[in-house]
Amino acid sequence: MSSAAQRSARRYFAWERRRAPLGAALRKIVGGRVADAAHALYAGVWLGLLDDDRLAAITQAYYAEQGGEWRHTRWTEVGLKPWEEDVVARFLSGRPRVMIGCAGAGREAFALARRGFAVSAFDCSPSLLGAARAYAERHGLTVEFTFSAPDHVPDLGPQDAAIVGWGGIMHVIGSSRRAAFLRRFREHLPAGAPLLVSFYVRPERDPAHAATIAVAPLVRTLRRRTRLEPGDELRPRFYRHRFTRGEIEEMFSRAGFELAEISLEHEYAVGVAS
């Protein structure tokens, strides 16, 4: 992360600290609909002003300095969600080596290790990795946690299956980067091996997002920045992209996977290496 990107992240969070109480006061005065519209325009301006590196810096700064709930053992010990249990039983059975990217503090990694899988995990957040390694040491769990730069996959050797940690793909900026990120997973997998990703679904009608995505491209055009994509959002704490089914299918195809299963209800998809 460059020093310029770090400075931009600090400025953004300074503005956010001012905006939050003002937004709450505005909501009381004019009501939720107008307040939501004002925030959508505000988010659109920031999305336009910040380039991709600065958006990534905001996400990294959040997980490094603020996102304590993701480092806490309460989250780590949640274990697998019911739909994850189902996917693991159906797609990972007989596949002992599992690579987990965007592993965070290790929720999925430790749940699989306790089920007998040989887990190799990586993340781009030193603070989350520190929490994961400390938890593994306290509980005597053998899980390899590796640091990796954002959007990169370290060489962890051949694997039998892979998982992008819950929601992690949403933080990768741009459809080309997301496809390239998953393609690096594909390089570790044999044909037929599964890859699980989870994400938020973008509804067909979302007036607030429509306002944001109308403003942001105008600002980016004036500043000669790269174009945004429908589904790009700057939440109060981080960048994320919300997906349609078609985007998931295209992303898998570009990365060398065939879509095997998708649930818009539980917001996950499984691809199988071509």
Solvent accessible surface area in square Angstrom, and as a share of the most:
residue,aa,sasa,rsa
1,M,108,0.48
2,S,65,0.42
3,S,70,0.45
4,A,29,0.23
5,A,2,0.02
6,Q,74,0.33
7,R,113,0.41
8,S,4,0.02
9,A,3,0.02
10,R,145,0.53
11,R,131,0.48
12,Y,3,0.01
13,F,15,0.06
14,A,25,0.19
15,W,131,0.46
16,E,15,0.07
17,R,166,0.60
18,R,135,0.49
19,R,51,0.19
20,A,52,0.41
21,P,82,0.52
22,L,122,0.61
23,G,20,0.19
24,A,54,0.42
25,A,46,0.36
26,L,62,0.31
27,R,114,0.42
28,K,178,0.75
29,I,137,0.69
30,V,63,0.36
31,G,30,0.29
32,G,28,0.27
33,R,214,0.78
34,V,81,0.47
35,A,7,0.06
36,D,65,0.34
37,A,50,0.39
38,A,41,0.32
39,H,52,0.23
40,A,5,0.04
41,L,88,0.44
42,Y,52,0.20
43,A,9,0.07
44,G,0,0.00
45,V,62,0.36
46,W,31,0.11
47,L,0,0.00
48,G,0,0.00
49,L,63,0.31
50,L,7,0.03
51,D,28,0.15
52,D,30,0.16
53,D,87,0.45
54,R,58,0.21
55,L,0,0.00
56,A,26,0.20
57,A,1,0.00
58,I,0,0.00
59,T,11,0.06
60,Q,42,0.19
61,A,11,0.09
62,Y,3,0.01
63,Y,37,0.14
64,A,45,0.35
65,E,127,0.57
66,Q,84,0.37
67,G,0,0.00
68,G,29,0.27
69,E,77,0.35
70,W,57,0.20
71,R,69,0.25
72,H,76,0.34
73,T,48,0.28
74,R,172,0.63
75,W,58,0.20
76,T,5,0.03
77,E,97,0.44
78,V,80,0.46
79,G,18,0.18
80,L,19,0.10
81,K,45,0.19
82,P,116,0.73
83,W,29,0.10
84,E,6,0.03
85,E,68,0.30
86,D,66,0.34
87,V,1,0.01
88,V,13,0.08
89,A,70,0.54
90,R,119,0.43
91,F,40,0.17
92,L,2,0.01
93,S,82,0.53
94,G,76,0.74
95,R,70,0.26
96,P,74,0.47
97,R,104,0.38
98,V,0,0.00
99,M,0,0.00
100,I,0,0.00
101,G,0,0.00
102,C,38,0.23
103,A,5,0.04
104,G,14,0.14
105,A,6,0.04
106,G,0,0.00
107,R,4,0.02
108,E,9,0.04
109,A,0,0.00
110,F,1,0.00
111,A,5,0.04
112,L,0,0.00
113,A,20,0.15
114,R,124,0.45
115,R,111,0.40
116,G,65,0.62
117,F,33,0.14
118,A,60,0.46
119,V,7,0.04
120,S,15,0.10
121,A,0,0.00
122,F,5,0.02
123,D,12,0.06
124,C,41,0.24
125,S,9,0.06
126,P,92,0.58
127,S,35,0.23
128,L,10,0.05
129,L,2,0.01
130,G,38,0.36
131,A,26,0.20
132,A,0,0.00
133,R,116,0.42
134,A,42,0.33
135,Y,4,0.02
136,A,11,0.08
137,E,146,0.66
138,R,147,0.54
139,H,84,0.38
140,G,67,0.64
141,L,34,0.17
142,T,130,0.76
143,V,18,0.10
144,E,95,0.43
145,F,15,0.06
146,T,36,0.21
147,F,103,0.43
148,S,10,0.06
149,A,48,0.37
150,P,47,0.29
151,D,35,0.18
152,H,93,0.42
153,V,19,0.11
154,P,26,0.17
155,D,129,0.67
156,L,29,0.15
157,G,24,0.23
158,P,95,0.60
159,Q,7,0.03
160,D,20,0.10
161,A,0,0.00
162,A,0,0.00
163,I,6,0.03
164,V,2,0.01
165,G,0,0.00
166,W,84,0.30
167,G,6,0.05
168,G,7,0.07
169,I,0,0.00
170,M,12,0.05
171,H,41,0.18
172,V,6,0.03
173,I,8,0.04
174,G,19,0.18
175,S,41,0.27
176,S,69,0.45
177,R,95,0.35
178,R,6,0.02
179,A,0,0.00
180,A,22,0.17
181,F,4,0.02
182,L,0,0.00
183,R,101,0.37
184,R,77,0.28
185,F,0,0.00
186,R,54,0.20
187,E,133,0.59
188,H,25,0.11
189,L,10,0.05
190,P,69,0.43
191,A,76,0.59
192,G,30,0.29
193,A,0,0.00
194,P,4,0.03
195,L,0,0.00
196,L,9,0.04
197,V,0,0.00
198,S,3,0.02
199,F,4,0.02
200,Y,69,0.26
201,V,36,0.21
202,R,40,0.15
203,P,63,0.40
204,E,185,0.83
205,R,202,0.74
206,D,36,0.19
207,P,102,0.64
208,A,45,0.35
209,H,18,0.08
210,A,55,0.43
211,A,31,0.24
212,T,9,0.05
213,I,37,0.19
214,A,60,0.47
215,V,32,0.18
216,A,0,0.00
217,P,49,0.31
218,L,122,0.61
219,V,26,0.15
220,R,4,0.01
221,T,101,0.58
222,L,151,0.75
223,R,110,0.40
224,R,224,0.82
225,R,73,0.27
226,T,89,0.52
227,R,222,0.81
228,L,19,0.10
229,E,46,0.21
230,P,80,0.50
231,G,0,0.00
232,D,3,0.02
233,E,11,0.05
234,L,7,0.04
235,R,92,0.33
236,P,47,0.30
237,R,98,0.36
238,F,23,0.09
239,Y,1,0.00
240,R,30,0.11
241,H,0,0.00
242,R,30,0.11
243,F,3,0.01
244,T,46,0.27
245,R,117,0.43
246,G,42,0.40
247,E,46,0.21
248,I,0,0.00
249,E,69,0.31
250,E,98,0.44
251,M,10,0.04
252,F,1,0.00
253,S,78,0.50
254,R,96,0.35
255,A,1,0.01
256,G,25,0.24
257,F,5,0.02
258,E,112,0.50
259,L,52,0.26
260,A,53,0.41
261,E,45,0.20
262,I,29,0.14
263,S,21,0.13
264,L,84,0.42
265,E,146,0.65
266,H,88,0.39
267,E,47,0.21
268,Y,13,0.05
269,A,0,0.00
270,V,1,0.00
271,G,0,0.00
272,V,40,0.23
273,A,4,0.03
274,S,72,0.46
